[in-house]
Amino acid sequence: MSARVTPFLMFEGKAEEAMRFYVSLLADSHIDKIIRYGTGEAGAEGTVMRADFTLAGQPVICIDSPVKHAFTFTPSMSMFVDCADEDEIGTLFFKLSKDGGVMMPLGDYGFSRKFAWVSDRYGVSWQLNLPRE
């Protein structure tokens, strides 16, 4: 078996909520497995020790960290989504930026038909791209 690279997202109590939100947005997405912390374990009971899910065919892992950190997500690492059409990029832009932030508004920046860079309500960055045909 060769090495495999999988995006890994660390939350502080919002892993399941974020994962369910992401899976609801993209086709070919689903939750594969959730392992929760139990009574007396390192994390708060019921939070996500590890969850495996799939976003548009891409495996992703997330956790709720039992340790508080002085950092969170940064835009220098983002989820890049090639969208199929105008409707999809518009919908994703609206839903992902709601209660989040917009670093680059939806527009034509010359390298694609439309592009946007947003952070969602959980702090995860998303680059939304509508490739040139």
N, CA, C and O atoms as a GROMACS GRO file, in nm:
protein
  532
    1MET      N    1   0.085  -0.119   0.000
    1MET     CA    2   0.000   0.000   0.000
    1MET      C    3   0.088   0.124   0.000
    1MET      O    4   0.188   0.130   0.072
    2SER      N    5   0.053   0.222  -0.080
    2SER     CA    6   0.127   0.347  -0.083
    2SER      C    7   0.063   0.448   0.012
    2SER      O    8  -0.051   0.430   0.056
    3ALA      N    9   0.136   0.553   0.043
    3ALA     CA   10   0.086   0.658   0.133
    3ALA      C   11  -0.036   0.725   0.073
    3ALA      O   12  -0.053   0.730  -0.049
    4ARG      N   13  -0.121   0.776   0.160
    4ARG     CA   14  -0.241   0.848   0.118
    4ARG      C   15  -0.250   0.976   0.200
    4ARG      O   16  -0.225   0.973   0.320
    5VAL      N   17  -0.285   1.085   0.138
    5VAL     CA   18  -0.300   1.214   0.205
    5VAL      C   19  -0.449   1.244   0.221
    5VAL      O   20  -0.525   1.237   0.125
    6THR      N   21  -0.488   1.276   0.344
    6THR     CA   22  -0.629   1.306   0.373
    6THR      C   23  -0.637   1.436   0.450
    6THR      O   24  -0.568   1.452   0.551
    7PRO      N   25  -0.720   1.532   0.406
    7PRO     CA   26  -0.739   1.654   0.486
    7PRO      C   27  -0.790   1.618   0.626
    7PRO      O   28  -0.871   1.528   0.642
    8PHE      N   29  -0.740   1.690   0.727
    8PHE     CA   30  -0.773   1.664   0.866
    8PHE      C   31  -0.812   1.797   0.930
    8PHE      O   32  -0.733   1.891   0.930
    9LEU      N   33  -0.933   1.805   0.983
    9LEU     CA   34  -0.984   1.928   1.041
    9LEU      C   35  -1.003   1.911   1.191
    9LEU      O   36  -1.070   1.817   1.235
   10MET      N   37  -0.946   2.000   1.270
   10MET     CA   38  -0.957   1.993   1.415
   10MET      C   39  -1.046   2.106   1.466
   10MET      O   40  -1.018   2.224   1.444
   11PHE      N   41  -1.152   2.068   1.534
   11PHE     CA   42  -1.246   2.163   1.591
   11PHE      C   43  -1.239   2.155   1.743
   11PHE      O   44  -1.174   2.066   1.799
   12GLU      N   45  -1.307   2.247   1.809
   12GLU     CA   46  -1.321   2.244   1.954
   12GLU      C   47  -1.469   2.240   1.987
   12GLU      O   48  -1.529   2.340   2.027
   13GLY      N   49  -1.529   2.120   1.970
   13GLY     CA   50  -1.670   2.101   2.004
   13GLY      C   51  -1.769   2.116   1.891
   13GLY      O   52  -1.888   2.095   1.912
   14LYS      N   53  -1.725   2.151   1.772
   14LYS     CA   54  -1.816   2.174   1.658
   14LYS      C   55  -1.792   2.078   1.542
   14LYS      O   56  -1.847   2.099   1.434
   15ALA      N   57  -1.713   1.974   1.562
   15ALA     CA   58  -1.677   1.884   1.452
   15ALA      C   59  -1.799   1.820   1.386
   15ALA      O   60  -1.810   1.822   1.263
   16GLU      N   61  -1.888   1.765   1.464
   16GLU     CA   62  -2.004   1.697   1.405
   16GLU      C   63  -2.095   1.796   1.333
   16GLU      O   64  -2.142   1.768   1.223
   17GLU      N   65  -2.119   1.910   1.394
   17GLU     CA   66  -2.203   2.012   1.332
   17GLU      C   67  -2.143   2.056   1.198
   17GLU      O   68  -2.214   2.065   1.098
   18ALA      N   69  -2.014   2.085   1.196
   18ALA     CA   70  -1.947   2.129   1.073
   18ALA      C   71  -1.951   2.019   0.967
   18ALA      O   72  -1.981   2.045   0.850
   19MET      N   73  -1.919   1.896   1.007
   19MET     CA   74  -1.917   1.784   0.913
   19MET      C   75  -2.056   1.765   0.850
   19MET      O   76  -2.066   1.748   0.728
   20ARG      N   77  -2.160   1.769   0.930
   20ARG     CA   78  -2.296   1.752   0.876
   20ARG      C   79  -2.331   1.866   0.780
   20ARG      O   80  -2.397   1.844   0.678
   21PHE      N   81  -2.288   1.987   0.812
   21PHE     CA   82  -2.309   2.102   0.724
   21PHE      C   83  -2.238   2.081   0.590
   21PHE      O   84  -2.299   2.100   0.485
   22TYR      N   85  -2.112   2.043   0.593
   22TYR     CA   86  -2.035   2.025   0.470
   22TYR      C   87  -2.094   1.915   0.383
   22TYR      O   88  -2.106   1.931   0.262
   23VAL      N   89  -2.131   1.804   0.444
   23VAL     CA   90  -2.188   1.691   0.370
   23VAL      C   91  -2.320   1.731   0.302
   23VAL      O   92  -2.354   1.680   0.195
   24SER      N   93  -2.394   1.822   0.365
   24SER     CA   94  -2.522   1.865   0.307
   24SER      C   95  -2.504   1.953   0.183
   24SER      O   96  -2.599   1.971   0.106
   25LEU      N   97  -2.384   2.008   0.162
   25LEU     CA   98  -2.362   2.104   0.054
   25LEU      C   99  -2.320   2.043  -0.080
   25LEU      O  100  -2.350   2.099  -0.185
   26LEU      N  101  -2.251   1.930  -0.077
   26LEU     CA  102  -2.187   1.878  -0.197
   26LEU      C  103  -2.235   1.738  -0.232
   26LEU      O  104  -2.251   1.654  -0.144
   27ALA      N  105  -2.258   1.715  -0.361
   27ALA     CA  106  -2.295   1.582  -0.409
   27ALA      C  107  -2.181   1.484  -0.381
   27ALA      O  108  -2.066   1.526  -0.365
   28ASP      N  109  -2.212   1.356  -0.377
   28ASP     CA  110  -2.113   1.250  -0.350
   28ASP      C  111  -2.043   1.274  -0.216
   28ASP      O  112  -1.922   1.255  -0.204
   29SER      N  113  -2.121   1.316  -0.116
   29SER     CA  114  -2.069   1.342   0.018
   29SER      C  115  -2.151   1.264   0.119
   29SER      O  116  -2.272   1.251   0.107
   30HIS      N  117  -2.082   1.210   0.220
   30HIS     CA  118  -2.151   1.132   0.322
   30HIS      C  119  -2.061   1.112   0.443
   30HIS      O  120  -1.939   1.123   0.434
   31ILE      N  121  -2.125   1.083   0.555
   31ILE     CA  122  -2.051   1.051   0.677
   31ILE      C  123  -2.025   0.901   0.676
   31ILE      O  124  -2.117   0.821   0.658
   32ASP      N  125  -1.900   0.865   0.696
   32ASP     CA  126  -1.863   0.724   0.693
   32ASP      C  127  -1.860   0.662   0.833
   32ASP      O  128  -1.907   0.550   0.852
   33LYS      N  129  -1.806   0.735   0.931
   33LYS     CA  130  -1.792   0.678   1.065
   33LYS      C  131  -1.769   0.789   1.166
   33LYS      O  132  -1.694   0.884   1.139
   34ILE      N  133  -1.833   0.778   1.282
   34ILE     CA  134  -1.810   0.871   1.392
   34ILE      C  135  -1.777   0.789   1.517
   34ILE      O  136  -1.852   0.699   1.554
   35ILE      N  137  -1.665   0.821   1.579
   35ILE     CA  138  -1.628   0.762   1.708
   35ILE      C  139  -1.633   0.876   1.808
   35ILE      O  140  -1.568   0.979   1.790
   36ARG      N  141  -1.709   0.857   1.914
   36ARG     CA  142  -1.728   0.962   2.014
   36ARG      C  143  -1.652   0.932   2.143
   36ARG      O  144  -1.625   0.816   2.176
   37TYR      N  145  -1.618   1.039   2.214
   37TYR     CA  146  -1.560   1.022   2.347
   37TYR      C  147  -1.667   0.971   2.442
   37TYR      O  148  -1.782   1.014   2.437
   38GLY      N  149  -1.629   0.878   2.527
   38GLY     CA  150  -1.719   0.824   2.628
   38GLY      C  151  -1.688   0.883   2.764
   38GLY      O  152  -1.599   0.967   2.780
   39THR      N  153  -1.762   0.840   2.861
   39THR     CA  154  -1.743   0.883   2.999
   39THR      C  155  -1.601   0.855   3.046
   39THR      O  156  -1.550   0.744   3.031
   40GLY      N  157  -1.538   0.956   3.104
   40GLY     CA  158  -1.405   0.940   3.160
   40GLY      C  159  -1.291   0.942   3.060
   40GLY      O  160  -1.176   0.924   3.098
   41GLU      N  161  -1.321   0.964   2.933
   41GLU     CA  162  -1.214   0.970   2.832
   41GLU      C  163  -1.163   1.113   2.820
   41GLU      O  164  -1.218   1.204   2.882
   42ALA      N  165  -1.060   1.132   2.741
   42ALA     CA  166  -0.990   1.261   2.730
   42ALA      C  167  -1.080   1.377   2.689
   42ALA      O  168  -1.062   1.489   2.738
   43GLY      N  169  -1.176   1.353   2.598
   43GLY     CA  170  -1.263   1.460   2.550
   43GLY      C  171  -1.397   1.461   2.620
   43GLY      O  172  -1.431   1.367   2.692
   44ALA      N  173  -1.473   1.568   2.598
   44ALA     CA  174  -1.607   1.578   2.656
   44ALA      C  175  -1.694   1.465   2.600
   44ALA      O  176  -1.694   1.438   2.480
   45GLU      N  177  -1.767   1.401   2.689
   45GLU     CA  178  -1.851   1.288   2.650
   45GLU      C  179  -1.943   1.326   2.534
   45GLU      O  180  -2.011   1.429   2.538
   46GLY      N  181  -1.944   1.240   2.432
   46GLY     CA  182  -2.031   1.261   2.316
   46GLY      C  183  -1.969   1.342   2.204
   46GLY      O  184  -2.021   1.342   2.092
   47THR      N  185  -1.856   1.411   2.231
   47THR     CA  186  -1.792   1.486   2.122
   47THR      C  187  -1.714   1.389   2.033
   47THR      O  188  -1.697   1.272   2.066
   48VAL      N  189  -1.668   1.440   1.922
   48VAL     CA  190  -1.606   1.356   1.819
   48VAL      C  191  -1.459   1.328   1.850
   48VAL      O  192  -1.375   1.418   1.850
   49MET      N  193  -1.430   1.201   1.876
   49MET     CA  194  -1.291   1.157   1.892
   49MET      C  195  -1.228   1.148   1.753
   49MET      O  196  -1.113   1.188   1.733
   50ARG      N  197  -1.304   1.094   1.659
   50ARG     CA  198  -1.262   1.089   1.519
   50ARG      C  199  -1.385   1.062   1.433
   50ARG      O  200  -1.468   0.977   1.465
   51ALA      N  201  -1.393   1.137   1.324
   51ALA     CA  202  -1.498   1.112   1.226
   51ALA      C  203  -1.435   1.108   1.088
   51ALA      O  204  -1.350   1.190   1.055
   52ASP      N  205  -1.478   1.012   1.009
   52ASP     CA  206  -1.434   0.999   0.870
   52ASP      C  207  -1.556   1.031   0.784
   52ASP      O  208  -1.663   0.974   0.802
   53PHE      N  209  -1.537   1.123   0.690
   53PHE     CA  210  -1.646   1.157   0.599
   53PHE      C  211  -1.589   1.183   0.461
   53PHE      O  212  -1.468   1.194   0.443
   54THR      N  213  -1.677   1.193   0.365
   54THR     CA  214  -1.639   1.212   0.226
   54THR      C  215  -1.707   1.338   0.174
   54THR      O  216  -1.827   1.356   0.190
   55LEU      N  217  -1.628   1.426   0.111
   55LEU     CA  218  -1.678   1.549   0.049
   55LEU      C  219  -1.650   1.542  -0.100
   55LEU      O  220  -1.534   1.543  -0.141
   56ALA      N  221  -1.754   1.535  -0.179
   56ALA     CA  222  -1.740   1.528  -0.325
   56ALA      C  223  -1.638   1.421  -0.365
   56ALA      O  224  -1.556   1.442  -0.454
   57GLY      N  225  -1.645   1.307  -0.297
   57GLY     CA  226  -1.557   1.195  -0.328
   57GLY      C  227  -1.423   1.197  -0.257
   57GLY      O  228  -1.348   1.099  -0.266
   58GLN      N  229  -1.389   1.305  -0.187
   58GLN     CA  230  -1.260   1.319  -0.118
   58GLN      C  231  -1.275   1.280   0.029
   58GLN      O  232  -1.355   1.341   0.100
   59PRO      N  233  -1.200   1.180   0.075
   59PRO     CA  234  -1.204   1.148   0.218
   59PRO      C  235  -1.148   1.263   0.303
   59PRO      O  236  -1.050   1.328   0.266
   60VAL      N  237  -1.213   1.287   0.416
   60VAL     CA  238  -1.172   1.391   0.511
   60VAL      C  239  -1.188   1.332   0.652
   60VAL      O  240  -1.276   1.250   0.676
   61ILE      N  241  -1.102   1.375   0.742
   61ILE     CA  242  -1.111   1.334   0.882
   61ILE      C  243  -1.132   1.460   0.966
   61ILE      O  244  -1.078   1.566   0.934
   62CYS      N  245  -1.211   1.448   1.074
   62CYS     CA  246  -1.222   1.560   1.166
   62CYS      C  247  -1.229   1.508   1.309
   62CYS      O  248  -1.264   1.393   1.334
   63ILE      N  249  -1.194   1.597   1.402
   63ILE     CA  250  -1.200   1.565   1.545
   63ILE      C  251  -1.245   1.688   1.622
   63ILE      O  252  -1.241   1.800   1.571
   64ASP      N  253  -1.288   1.665   1.747
   64ASP     CA  254  -1.301   1.771   1.846
   64ASP      C  255  -1.182   1.754   1.938
   64ASP      O  256  -1.171   1.654   2.008
   65SER      N  257  -1.093   1.849   1.937
   65SER     CA  258  -0.973   1.839   2.022
   65SER      C  259  -1.012   1.850   2.169
   65SER      O  260  -1.085   1.942   2.206
   66PRO      N  261  -0.965   1.759   2.252
   66PRO     CA  262  -0.992   1.771   2.395
   66PRO      C  263  -0.903   1.878   2.460
   66PRO      O  264  -0.926   1.916   2.575
   67VAL      N  265  -0.803   1.925   2.386
   67VAL     CA  266  -0.709   2.026   2.436
   67VAL      C  267  -0.743   2.160   2.373
   67VAL      O  268  -0.763   2.168   2.252
   68LYS      N  269  -0.749   2.266   2.452
   68LYS     CA  270  -0.770   2.400   2.400
   68LYS      C  271  -0.638   2.450   2.344
   68LYS      O  272  -0.533   2.436   2.407
   69HIS      N  273  -0.644   2.508   2.224
   69HIS     CA  274  -0.523   2.557   2.157
   69HIS      C  275  -0.531   2.708   2.139
   69HIS      O  276  -0.640   2.766   2.140
   70ALA      N  277  -0.417   2.770   2.121
   70ALA     CA  278  -0.410   2.914   2.097
   70ALA      C  279  -0.418   2.944   1.947
   70ALA      O  280  -0.381   3.053   1.904
   71PHE      N  281  -0.465   2.848   1.868
   71PHE     CA  282  -0.475   2.867   1.724
   71PHE      C  283  -0.604   2.804   1.674
   71PHE      O  284  -0.669   2.725   1.743
   72THR      N  285  -0.640   2.842   1.555
   72THR     CA  286  -0.755   2.784   1.487
   72THR      C  287  -0.717   2.770   1.340
   72THR      O  288  -0.598   2.766   1.307
   73PHE      N  289  -0.815   2.762   1.253
   73PHE     CA  290  -0.786   2.748   1.111
   73PHE      C  291  -0.726   2.877   1.055
   73PHE      O  292  -0.751   2.986   1.108
   74THR      N  293  -0.648   2.864   0.949
   74THR     CA  294  -0.588   2.979   0.883
   74THR      C  295  -0.620   2.971   0.734
   74THR      O  296  -0.629   2.861   0.679
   75PRO      N  297  -0.638   3.084   0.667
   75PRO     CA  298  -0.667   3.082   0.523
   75PRO      C  299  -0.554   3.026   0.438
   75PRO      O  300  -0.574   2.995   0.320
   76SER      N  301  -0.434   3.013   0.495
   76SER     CA  302  -0.325   2.960   0.413
   76SER      C  303  -0.345   2.812   0.378
   76SER      O  304  -0.275   2.759   0.292
   77MET      N  305  -0.440   2.747   0.445
   77MET     CA  306  -0.480   2.610   0.411
   77MET      C  307  -0.630   2.615   0.387
   77MET      O  308  -0.706   2.660   0.473
   78SER      N  309  -0.673   2.570   0.271
   78SER     CA  310  -0.815   2.581   0.238
   78SER      C  311  -0.864   2.460   0.160
   78SER      O  312  -0.785   2.381   0.108
   79MET      N  313  -0.994   2.448   0.153
   79MET     CA  314  -1.059   2.346   0.071
   79MET      C  315  -1.084   2.412  -0.065
   79MET      O  316  -1.147   2.518  -0.072
   80PHE      N  317  -1.035   2.351  -0.172
   80PHE     CA  318  -1.051   2.406  -0.307
   80PHE      C  319  -1.158   2.324  -0.378
   80PHE      O  320  -1.147   2.202  -0.390
   81VAL      N  321  -1.263   2.393  -0.426
   81VAL     CA  322  -1.375   2.326  -0.490
   81VAL      C  323  -1.390   2.374  -0.633
   81VAL      O  324  -1.417   2.492  -0.656
   82ASP      N  325  -1.373   2.284  -0.730
   82ASP     CA  326  -1.408   2.314  -0.869
   82ASP      C  327  -1.557   2.289  -0.884
   82ASP      O  328  -1.603   2.175  -0.874
   83CYS      N  329  -1.631   2.394  -0.909
   83CYS     CA  330  -1.777   2.385  -0.920
   83CYS      C  331  -1.818   2.350  -1.063
   83CYS      O  332  -1.745   2.378  -1.158
   84ALA      N  333  -1.934   2.289  -1.075
   84ALA     CA  334  -1.982   2.243  -1.204
   84ALA      C  335  -2.046   2.355  -1.287
   84ALA      O  336  -2.037   2.355  -1.410
   85ASP      N  337  -2.112   2.450  -1.218
   85ASP     CA  338  -2.185   2.553  -1.293
   85ASP      C  339  -2.209   2.676  -1.205
   85ASP      O  340  -2.173   2.678  -1.087
   86GLU      N  341  -2.270   2.777  -1.264
   86GLU     CA  342  -2.298   2.905  -1.196
   86GLU      C  343  -2.385   2.885  -1.073
   86GLU      O  344  -2.361   2.946  -0.969
   87ASP      N  345  -2.487   2.800  -1.085
   87ASP     CA  346  -2.576   2.776  -0.971
   87ASP      C  347  -2.500   2.718  -0.853
   87ASP      O  348  -2.519   2.760  -0.739
   88GLU      N  349  -2.414   2.620  -0.880
   88GLU     CA  350  -2.341   2.556  -0.771
   88GLU      C  351  -2.246   2.654  -0.702
   88GLU      O  352  -2.243   2.659  -0.579
   89ILE      N  353  -2.169   2.731  -0.778
   89ILE     CA  354  -2.076   2.824  -0.715
   89ILE      C  355  -2.151   2.932  -0.637
   89ILE      O  356  -2.106   2.974  -0.530
   90GLY      N  357  -2.264   2.977  -0.690
   90GLY     CA  358  -2.344   3.079  -0.621
   90GLY      C  359  -2.401   3.026  -0.490
   90GLY      O  360  -2.398   3.095  -0.388
   91THR      N  361  -2.454   2.904  -0.494
   91THR     CA  362  -2.511   2.843  -0.374
   91THR      C  363  -2.404   2.819  -0.268
   91THR      O  364  -2.423   2.851  -0.151
   92LEU      N  365  -2.290   2.762  -0.310
   92LEU     CA  366  -2.182   2.737  -0.215
   92LEU      C  367  -2.130   2.868  -0.156
   92LEU      O  368  -2.103   2.875  -0.036
   93PHE      N  369  -2.114   2.970  -0.239
   93PHE     CA  370  -2.068   3.100  -0.190
   93PHE      C  371  -2.162   3.152  -0.082
   93PHE      O  372  -2.117   3.195   0.024
   94PHE      N  373  -2.292   3.150  -0.108
   94PHE     CA  374  -2.390   3.201  -0.013
   94PHE      C  375  -2.388   3.120   0.117
   94PHE      O  376  -2.381   3.178   0.225
   95LYS      N  377  -2.394   2.988   0.106
   95LYS     CA  378  -2.405   2.905   0.225
   95LYS      C  379  -2.276   2.901   0.307
   95LYS      O  380  -2.282   2.902   0.430
   96LEU      N  381  -2.162   2.897   0.242
   96LEU     CA  382  -2.036   2.890   0.315
   96LEU      C  383  -1.997   3.024   0.378
   96LEU      O  384  -1.938   3.026   0.486
   97SER      N  385  -2.028   3.134   0.313
   97SER     CA  386  -1.989   3.265   0.367
   97SER      C  387  -2.088   3.317   0.472
   97SER      O  388  -2.055   3.409   0.546
   98LYS      N  389  -2.208   3.260   0.479
   98LYS     CA  390  -2.307   3.304   0.577
   98LYS      C  391  -2.252   3.283   0.718
   98LYS      O  392  -2.212   3.172   0.754
   99ASP      N  393  -2.249   3.387   0.796
   99ASP     CA  394  -2.194   3.388   0.932
   99ASP      C  395  -2.043   3.360   0.934
   99ASP      O  396  -1.987   3.329   1.038
  100GLY      N  397  -1.980   3.371   0.818
  100GLY     CA  398  -1.835   3.355   0.807
  100GLY      C  399  -1.775   3.484   0.756
  100GLY      O  400  -1.805   3.591   0.808
  101GLY      N  401  -1.690   3.473   0.654
  101GLY     CA  402  -1.629   3.592   0.598
  101GLY      C  403  -1.596   3.573   0.452
  101GLY      O  404  -1.587   3.461   0.403
  102VAL      N  405  -1.576   3.684   0.382
  102VAL     CA  406  -1.542   3.682   0.241
  102VAL      C  407  -1.406   3.747   0.224
  102VAL      O  408  -1.389   3.865   0.254
  103MET      N  409  -1.310   3.670   0.175
  103MET     CA  410  -1.176   3.723   0.151
  103MET      C  411  -1.163   3.773   0.008
  103MET      O  412  -1.094   3.872  -0.019
  104MET      N  413  -1.229   3.703  -0.085
  104MET     CA  414  -1.237   3.747  -0.224
  104MET      C  415  -1.381   3.724  -0.268
  104MET      O  416  -1.426   3.610  -0.276
  105PRO      N  417  -1.455   3.833  -0.298
  105PRO     CA  418  -1.594   3.818  -0.339
  105PRO      C  419  -1.605   3.740  -0.470
  105PRO      O  420  -1.510   3.733  -0.548
  106LEU      N  421  -1.719   3.682  -0.492
  106LEU     CA  422  -1.746   3.607  -0.614
  106LEU      C  423  -1.728   3.699  -0.734
  106LEU      O  424  -1.796   3.802  -0.745
  107GLY      N  425  -1.637   3.663  -0.824
  107GLY     CA  426  -1.611   3.747  -0.940
  107GLY      C  427  -1.518   3.680  -1.040
  107GLY      O  428  -1.472   3.568  -1.019
  108ASP      N  429  -1.492   3.752  -1.148
  108ASP     CA  430  -1.401   3.706  -1.253
  108ASP      C  431  -1.265   3.770  -1.227
  108ASP      O  432  -1.250   3.891  -1.242
  109TYR      N  433  -1.168   3.689  -1.188
  109TYR     CA  434  -1.034   3.739  -1.158
  109TYR      C  435  -0.936   3.706  -1.270
  109TYR      O  436  -0.815   3.724  -1.255
  110GLY      N  437  -0.989   3.656  -1.383
  110GLY     CA  438  -0.905   3.630  -1.499
  110GLY      C  439  -0.856   3.487  -1.511
  110GLY      O  440  -0.832   3.440  -1.622
  111PHE      N  441  -0.838   3.416  -1.400
  111PHE     CA  442  -0.785   3.280  -1.406
  111PHE      C  443  -0.895   3.174  -1.408
  111PHE      O  444  -0.866   3.055  -1.422
  112SER      N  445  -1.020   3.217  -1.395
  112SER     CA  446  -1.134   3.125  -1.406
  112SER      C  447  -1.256   3.208  -1.445
  112SER      O  448  -1.250   3.331  -1.448
  113ARG      N  449  -1.367   3.141  -1.474
  113ARG     CA  450  -1.488   3.216  -1.507
  113ARG      C  451  -1.539   3.293  -1.386
  113ARG      O  452  -1.577   3.409  -1.396
  114LYS      N  453  -1.539   3.225  -1.271
  114LYS     CA  454  -1.578   3.287  -1.144
  114LYS      C  455  -1.498   3.222  -1.034
  114LYS      O  456  -1.462   3.105  -1.041
  115PHE      N  457  -1.469   3.302  -0.932
  115PHE     CA  458  -1.391   3.254  -0.820
  115PHE      C  459  -1.432   3.330  -0.695
  115PHE      O  460  -1.470   3.447  -0.703
  116ALA      N  461  -1.423   3.264  -0.580
  116ALA     CA  462  -1.443   3.330  -0.451
  116ALA      C  463  -1.360   3.257  -0.347
  116ALA      O  464  -1.332   3.138  -0.360
  117TRP      N  465  -1.321   3.330  -0.243
  117TRP     CA  466  -1.248   3.271  -0.131
  117TRP      C  467  -1.319   3.317  -0.006
  117TRP      O  468  -1.327   3.437   0.022
  118VAL      N  469  -1.371   3.222   0.068
  118VAL     CA  470  -1.451   3.252   0.186
  118VAL      C  471  -1.404   3.170   0.307
  118VAL      O  472  -1.334   3.070   0.292
  119SER      N  473  -1.442   3.215   0.424
  119SER     CA  474  -1.426   3.132   0.544
  119SER      C  475  -1.566   3.109   0.599
  119SER      O  476  -1.649   3.200   0.603
  120ASP      N  477  -1.591   2.986   0.641
  120ASP     CA  478  -1.724   2.953   0.690
  120ASP      C  479  -1.738   2.987   0.838
  120ASP      O  480  -1.643   3.036   0.900
  121ARG      N  481  -1.852   2.961   0.894
  121ARG     CA  482  -1.882   2.994   1.034
  121ARG      C  483  -1.794   2.919   1.134
  121ARG      O  484  -1.789   2.954   1.252
  122TYR      N  485  -1.724   2.814   1.087
  122TYR     CA  486  -1.635   2.736   1.173
  122TYR      C  487  -1.489   2.778   1.157
  122TYR      O  488  -1.401   2.728   1.228
  123GLY      N  489  -1.463   2.871   1.064
  123GLY     CA  490  -1.328   2.920   1.043
  123GLY      C  491  -1.251   2.850   0.932
  123GLY      O  492  -1.136   2.885   0.905
  124VAL      N  493  -1.312   2.751   0.868
  124VAL     CA  494  -1.247   2.679   0.758
  124VAL      C  495  -1.256   2.763   0.631
  124VAL      O  496  -1.362   2.818   0.600
  125SER      N  497  -1.145   2.773   0.558
  125SER     CA  498  -1.139   2.850   0.433
  125SER      C  499  -1.174   2.762   0.314
  125SER      O  500  -1.138   2.645   0.308
  126TRP      N  501  -1.245   2.822   0.219
  126TRP     CA  502  -1.288   2.753   0.097
  126TRP      C  503  -1.258   2.841  -0.023
  126TRP      O  504  -1.296   2.958  -0.025
  127GLN      N  505  -1.191   2.785  -0.122
  127GLN     CA  506  -1.173   2.852  -0.250
  127GLN      C  507  -1.273   2.786  -0.346
  127GLN      O  508  -1.268   2.666  -0.370
  128LEU      N  509  -1.362   2.867  -0.399
  128LEU     CA  510  -1.466   2.820  -0.489
  128LEU      C  511  -1.430   2.865  -0.630
  128LEU      O  512  -1.410   2.984  -0.654
  129ASN      N  513  -1.422   2.771  -0.722
  129ASN     CA  514  -1.374   2.798  -0.856
  129ASN      C  515  -1.471   2.746  -0.960
  129ASN      O  516  -1.519   2.633  -0.950
  130LEU      N  517  -1.501   2.829  -1.059
  130LEU     CA  518  -1.575   2.784  -1.176
  130LEU      C  519  -1.476   2.787  -1.291
  130LEU      O  520  -1.451   2.893  -1.349
  131PRO      N  521  -1.420   2.671  -1.326
  131PRO     CA  522  -1.312   2.669  -1.426
  131PRO      C  523  -1.358   2.718  -1.563
  131PRO      O  524  -1.476   2.711  -1.598
  132ARG      N  525  -1.262   2.767  -1.638
  132ARG     CA  526  -1.291   2.803  -1.778
  132ARG      C  527  -1.318   2.674  -1.852
  132ARG      O  528  -1.260   2.570  -1.822
  133GLU      N  529  -1.406   2.683  -1.948
  133GLU     CA  530  -1.443   2.562  -2.024
  133GLU      C  531  -1.338   2.527  -2.127
  133GLU      O  532  -1.353   2.428  -2.200
   0.00000   0.00000   0.00000
